[in-house]
């Protein structure tokens, strides 16, 4: 087992870092400071934007190669730390296996090196909002920073010694975290995503569910009672568990009488729904999950309520931008698959809604997206990007024809201002890489252009 030899001194150990990513750089800096001899290998050619970072790392004694994975870097490595975006079926993994070099992810490294407990939050959608809200609540009484899949590598926090690591974990990260055992683990939602990376839907589920395997069960498991797949899995789980979004006899959090209640030994009202600043039913579920975690940690009801009321929507997740010419604009650029867009679209039920969608197609089934959401909740769809034609065909096949094609995001915003709808929602249901560097870049372009119209 990797864990048997991770608790050790790193002096003069050769460590291979796969990928010039945030997590890879953080791991390299941490291990280099511990005396390790770090080698970062990146398959892509060196980008202009990375030159300054590379020079800084090299000044710290970290070796870096780009454009290939050389034997010189790989040979005699004590261990390899991989970035989460590298799929297990890649050539570099095969080469490392042949040379019997163990591979773990940066989250696993942080877990094995840290002395404070982890709170792990996973699921297809809802992870980021729940992670930020949980951290926000816990920070009322503890030092509990966010980390993980949201762009803050947990290894970058180890020297700060927080009370808790509130860690968003993706299926990619869990696939390379064989001994990761958080104190509290939360499973929010499960819908098809990343199928190619994992090699199948069951493998994707297994990566998420690995958080709860018998040999590394968390002290507490928190499951959604609103997601059928997860609730079924929860019923088979043998450890101590709490269910949210469903009222049970005990160990649950639920909505009743327009308020959220928590029940362990007794029923307690935590907060009324109209006191929650977040928009949409899905955010009530995210809030319930965060409440369960906070109660398990021992945060007072007063602080839980205060922190929920003061929490603002996470950037790029149904984020209010501005009112322009009588229309309210919302940025949901993080919605990179149709299921993520479902919750944003439904959040504006009863409103006349313009949806801006499209981007790089993930080729997921669009039937439910078109039939149950576009048809029921959307007045007009403006399509952009590579997915335009397939999305248009599927919408028309399902009886929706109020579609406008646009050549750019800016043009789509200009068009939306001419329509007689009260809400304009960017919720692409697609990846961003056809037109933007990332979903964050797409969201920033959207917000900046909307605000230029004020």
C-alpha positions in Angstrom: 0.0 0.0 0.0 1.2 3.5 -0.9 0.3 4.8 2.6 2.9 2.5 4.2 5.7 4.6 2.9 4.3 8.0 2.5 4.8 9.2 6.1 8.5 9.8 5.7 11.3 12.3 5.1 11.6 13.4 1.5 15.2 14.4 1.5 16.9 13.4 -1.8 13.9 11.4 -3.0 13.3 11.8 -6.7 9.7 12.7 -7.3 8.1 12.9 -10.7 5.2 15.4 -11.1 2.9 14.7 -14.0 1.6 18.0 -15.5 2.4 21.7 -15.2 -0.9 22.3 -13.5 -1.9 24.2 -10.3 -1.9 20.9 -8.3 1.3 19.7 -9.9 3.1 23.0 -9.2 1.8 23.0 -5.6 3.0 19.5 -5.0 6.4 20.2 -6.5 6.8 23.3 -4.3 5.7 21.5 -1.1 8.0 18.4 -1.8 10.9 20.5 -2.9 10.7 22.5 0.4 10.8 19.1 2.2 14.0 18.2 0.4 12.7 16.1 -2.5 14.4 16.3 -5.9 11.4 17.2 -8.0 10.9 16.7 -11.8 7.9 18.2 -13.5 7.1 16.6 -16.9 4.4 18.2 -19.2 3.4 16.6 -22.5 2.3 19.9 -24.0 4.8 22.4 -25.4 5.7 25.3 -23.2 3.1 28.1 -23.4 4.1 31.7 -23.2 1.8 32.2 -20.2 3.8 29.6 -18.3 7.3 30.9 -19.0 7.5 33.1 -15.9 6.2 30.2 -13.7 8.7 27.8 -15.1 11.6 30.2 -14.5 10.5 30.7 -10.9 10.3 26.9 -10.3 13.7 26.3 -11.9 15.2 28.9 -9.6 13.9 26.8 -6.7 15.8 23.8 -8.1 12.8 22.1 -9.7 13.5 20.4 -13.0 11.0 20.9 -15.8 10.5 19.4 -19.3 7.7 20.2 -21.8 6.6 18.6 -25.0 7.3 15.0 -23.9 7.9 12.6 -21.0 11.5 11.6 -21.2 13.1 8.4 -19.7 15.6 10.7 -18.0 12.8 12.3 -15.9 10.9 9.0 -15.4 13.7 6.6 -14.5 14.5 6.0 -10.8 11.5 8.0 -9.6 10.5 7.2 -6.0 6.9 8.1 -6.7 4.8 10.0 -9.3 2.2 12.7 -8.4 -0.3 13.1 -11.2 -2.5 16.1 -12.1 -6.2 15.2 -12.2 -6.8 15.8 -15.9 -4.5 13.0 -17.1 -6.6 9.9 -17.9 -5.5 6.5 -16.5 -5.4 5.0 -20.0 -2.7 7.5 -21.1 0.7 6.3 -22.2 2.6 7.8 -19.3 0.6 5.7 -16.8 1.5 2.6 -18.8 5.2 3.5 -18.7 5.1 4.1 -15.0 3.4 0.8 -14.4 6.1 -1.0 -16.4 8.7 0.6 -14.2 6.7 -0.2 -11.0 6.6 3.5 -10.0 3.6 4.2 -7.8 1.2 7.0 -8.9 -1.0 9.0 -6.6 -2.8 12.3 -7.0 -2.1 15.6 -5.2 -5.2 15.2 -2.9 -3.9 11.9 -1.7 -0.4 13.4 -1.1 -2.0 16.3 0.9 -4.1 13.9 2.9 -1.1 11.7 3.8 1.0 14.8 4.8 -1.6 16.9 6.6 -2.4 16.6 10.3 -5.9 18.2 10.2 -9.0 16.4 9.0 -10.6 16.6 5.6 -14.2 17.2 4.7 -14.7 15.8 1.2 -17.5 16.9 -1.1 -18.2 15.1 -4.4 -20.9 14.7 -7.0 -21.5 15.6 -10.6 -23.1 19.0 -9.9 -23.4 21.2 -6.8 -19.9 20.5 -5.4 -18.5 24.0 -5.7 -21.4 25.9 -4.1 -21.6 23.3 -1.3 -17.9 23.5 -0.7 -17.8 27.3 -0.5 -21.0 27.4 1.7 -19.7 24.7 4.0 -16.4 26.6 4.4 -18.2 29.9 5.0 -20.3 28.3 7.8 -17.4 26.6 9.5 -15.2 29.7 9.3 -17.5 31.3 11.9 -15.8 29.2 14.5 -12.8 27.5 12.8 -10.2 28.0 10.1 -11.6 25.9 7.4 -10.5 27.0 3.9 -11.8 25.6 0.6 -9.4 23.5 -1.5 -9.3 20.7 -4.1 -11.1 20.8 -7.4 -11.9 24.5 -7.1 -8.3 25.6 -7.9 -6.7 25.6 -4.5 -4.4 22.6 -4.1 -4.6 21.3 -0.5 -0.8 20.8 -0.5 -0.6 24.6 -0.7 -2.4 24.9 2.7 -0.5 22.3 4.7 2.1 24.7 6.2 -0.8 27.0 7.3 -2.2 24.1 9.4 -6.0 24.8 9.1 -8.5 23.2 11.5 -10.3 21.6 8.5 -9.7 21.2 4.8 -13.1 21.7 3.0 -12.1 19.8 -0.1 -14.1 19.6 -3.4 -13.0 16.3 -4.9 -13.6 15.3 -8.5 -13.9 11.7 -9.8 -10.5 12.3 -11.4 -8.9 13.1 -8.1 -10.6 10.2 -6.3 -9.4 7.8 -9.0 -5.8 8.5 -7.8 -6.5 8.7 -4.0 -6.3 5.1 -2.9 -6.2 5.7 0.9 -7.9 9.1 1.1 -10.2 8.9 4.2 -11.9 12.2 5.1 -13.6 12.7 8.5 -16.8 13.6 6.7 -17.6 12.7 3.1 -20.6 14.1 1.1 -22.1 12.6 -2.1 -24.4 15.2 -3.7 -25.6 14.3 -7.2 -24.9 11.7 -9.9 -25.5 12.1 -13.6 -23.5 10.9 -16.7 -20.3 12.9 -17.2 -16.6 12.2 -18.0 -17.6 8.9 -19.5 -14.6 8.8 -21.9 -12.1 9.6 -19.2 -13.3 6.8 -16.9 -14.1 4.3 -19.7 -17.8 3.9 -18.8 -20.6 5.2 -16.5 -20.1 2.5 -13.9 -16.4 3.3 -13.6 -17.4 7.0 -13.1 -19.8 6.0 -10.3 -17.2 3.7 -8.7 -14.7 6.6 -8.6 -17.2 8.8 -6.7 -18.3 5.9 -4.5 -14.8 5.0 -3.6 -15.0 7.6 -0.8 -17.2 5.2 1.0 -15.5 1.9 0.5 -15.5 -0.4 3.6 -11.7 -0.1 4.2 -11.7 3.7 4.3 -15.2 4.7 5.5 -15.3 8.2 6.8 -16.5 9.0 10.4 -19.7 10.4 8.9 -21.2 10.0 5.4 -23.6 12.5 4.1 -25.9 11.5 1.2 -28.6 13.2 -0.9 -32.0 11.8 -0.5 -33.2 13.6 -3.6 -30.9 11.8 -6.0 -32.3 8.3 -6.6 -29.0 6.7 -7.5 -27.2 8.1 -4.4 -30.1 7.4 -2.0 -30.2 3.7 -3.2 -26.4 3.5 -2.6 -26.8 5.2 0.8 -29.3 2.5 1.9 -26.7 -0.1 1.4 -24.0 1.9 3.2 -23.0 0.3 6.5 -21.3 3.3 8.2 -22.8 6.2 10.2 -24.7 8.3 7.7 -26.9 11.4 7.4 -29.5 12.0 4.6 -30.5 15.4 3.5 -33.5 16.4 1.3 -35.6 13.7 2.9 -37.3 13.4 6.3 -36.5 10.2 8.2 -36.8 9.1 11.8 -33.3 10.5 12.6 -30.0 11.6 11.1 -31.5 13.8 8.4 -32.1 17.4 7.1 -35.2 18.3 5.3 -37.7 21.0 4.2 -40.9 21.4 6.1 -43.3 24.4 6.6 -41.0 26.6 4.3 -38.0 26.0 6.5 -35.0 23.7 6.8 -34.9 21.4 9.7 -32.1 19.1 11.1 -32.9 16.0 13.1 -30.5 13.8 15.1 -31.9 13.2 18.6 -34.4 16.0 18.2 -35.9 18.2 15.5 -34.4 21.7 15.2 -35.5 24.5 12.8 -32.3 26.0 11.3 -33.4 28.6 8.8 -36.5 29.7 6.8 -36.3 29.3 3.0 -37.0 33.0 2.4 -33.9 33.8 4.5 -31.6 32.0 2.1 -29.9 34.2 -0.5 -29.2 31.4 -3.0 -31.6 30.9 -5.9 -33.3 27.6 -6.8 -34.4 24.2 -5.3 -30.9 22.7 -6.0 -29.4 25.4 -3.8 -31.7 24.4 -0.9 -30.3 20.9 -1.3 -26.7 22.3 -1.3 -27.6 24.3 1.9 -29.0 21.2 3.6 -25.8 19.3 3.0 -23.7 22.2 4.4 -26.0 22.3 7.4 -25.5 18.6 8.1 -21.7 19.0 8.0 -21.8 22.1 10.2 -24.0 20.3 12.8 -21.6 17.3 12.8 -18.6 19.7 13.4 -20.6 21.3 16.3 -21.3 24.8 14.8 -24.1 26.6 16.7 -27.5 27.0 15.0 -27.1 30.8 15.4 -23.8 30.8 13.4 -25.2 28.4 10.8 -28.1 30.7 10.1 -26.0 33.9 10.1 -23.5 32.4 7.7 -26.1 31.1 5.3 -27.8 34.5 5.2 -24.6 36.3 4.5 -23.4 33.8 1.8 -23.2 35.0 -1.8 -23.5 32.8 -4.9 -20.2 31.3 -6.0 -18.8 32.9 -9.2 -20.1 31.3 -12.4 -22.8 29.3 -10.6 -26.2 31.1 -11.2 -24.3 34.3 -10.4 -26.3 37.5 -10.6 -24.5 40.0 -12.9 -26.6 43.0 -13.5 -30.0 44.4 -14.6 -29.7 45.9 -18.1 -32.7 47.5 -19.9 -35.1 45.7 -17.6 -33.6 42.3 -17.9 -31.7 40.4 -15.2 -28.5 38.7 -16.4 -27.2 35.5 -14.6 -23.8 33.8 -15.3 -23.9 30.0 -15.0 -20.8 29.3 -17.1 -19.9 26.4 -14.8 -22.8 24.4 -16.3 -20.6 22.4 -18.7 -23.1 19.5 -19.1 -26.9 19.5 -19.7 -27.6 18.2 -16.2 -25.9 21.2 -14.6 -28.1 23.4 -16.8 -31.2 21.7 -15.6 -31.0 23.2 -12.1 -30.2 26.7 -13.4 -33.1 26.7 -15.9 -35.6 25.4 -13.3 -34.5 28.0 -10.8 -36.3 30.6 -12.9 -39.6 28.7 -13.2 -42.4 31.1 -14.0 -40.1 33.7 -15.5 -39.8 34.6 -19.2 -36.3 33.2 -19.8 -33.7 33.6 -22.5 -31.1 30.8 -22.4 -27.7 31.3 -24.0 -26.3 27.8 -24.5 -23.7 25.9 -26.6 -19.9 25.5 -26.8 -17.8 22.4 -27.2 -20.2 19.4 -27.3 -19.8 16.6 -24.8 -22.2 14.5 -27.0 -24.4 13.6 -24.0 -28.1 12.7 -24.6 -30.1 15.9 -25.1 -33.6 14.4 -24.9 -34.4 15.3 -21.3 -32.7 18.6 -21.7 -34.9 19.6 -24.6 -38.1 17.8 -23.7 -38.3 18.4 -19.9 -36.5 21.7 -19.5 -36.2 23.7 -22.7 -39.9 23.1 -23.6 -41.2 23.7 -20.2 -39.1 26.6 -18.8 -37.4 28.5 -21.6 -38.9 31.2 -23.9 -36.0 31.7 -26.3 -32.7 29.8 -26.8 -29.7 31.5 -28.3 -27.0 29.0 -29.5 -23.3 29.6 -29.8 -20.3 27.5 -30.5 -19.5 24.1 -32.0 -22.5 22.4 -30.5 -25.0 24.7 -32.3 -26.2 22.4 -35.0 -26.8 19.3 -32.8 -28.5 21.3 -30.1 -30.7 23.0 -32.7 -31.7 19.7 -34.3 -32.5 18.1 -30.9 -34.6 21.0 -29.8 -36.6 21.1 -33.0 -37.0 17.3 -32.9 -38.6 17.8 -29.4 -40.9 20.5 -30.6 -39.0 23.7 -29.6 -38.4 26.2 -32.4 -37.8 29.5 -30.8 -34.1 29.3 -31.5 -31.6 32.0 -32.6 -28.1 31.2 -33.8 -25.3 33.6 -32.9 -21.7 33.8 -33.9 -20.3 34.9 -30.6 -21.2 35.3 -26.9 -21.2 39.1 -27.3 -23.6 38.9 -30.2 -25.8 36.6 -28.2 -26.0 39.2 -25.4 -26.8 41.9 -27.9 -29.6 39.7 -29.3 -31.0 39.0 -25.8 -31.5 42.7 -25.1 -33.8 42.9 -28.1 -36.1 40.1 -26.8 -39.2 40.6 -24.5 -37.9 38.3 -21.8 -37.1 39.2 -18.2 -34.2 36.8 -17.4 -31.1 36.2 -19.5 -29.2 33.1 -18.4 -25.8 31.9 -19.7 -26.0 28.2 -18.9 -24.1 26.5 -21.8 -24.5 22.8 -21.1 -21.2 22.4 -22.9 -17.5 22.8 -22.3 -15.9 26.1 -23.2 -12.8 25.2 -25.1 -14.1 25.9 -28.6 -14.2 29.7 -27.9 -12.6 30.2 -24.5 -9.7 29.0 -22.3 -12.0 27.8 -19.5 -15.5 28.1 -18.1 -14.1 30.9 -15.9 -12.9 32.8 -18.9 -16.3 32.3 -20.6 -18.0 33.6 -17.5 -15.7 36.6 -17.2 -16.3 37.6 -20.9 -20.1 37.3 -20.3 -20.0 39.5 -17.1 -17.7 42.1 -18.6 -19.8 42.5 -21.7 -23.1 42.6 -19.8 -21.7 45.3 -17.5 -20.4 47.3 -20.5 -24.1 47.8 -21.4 -25.0 49.5 -18.2 
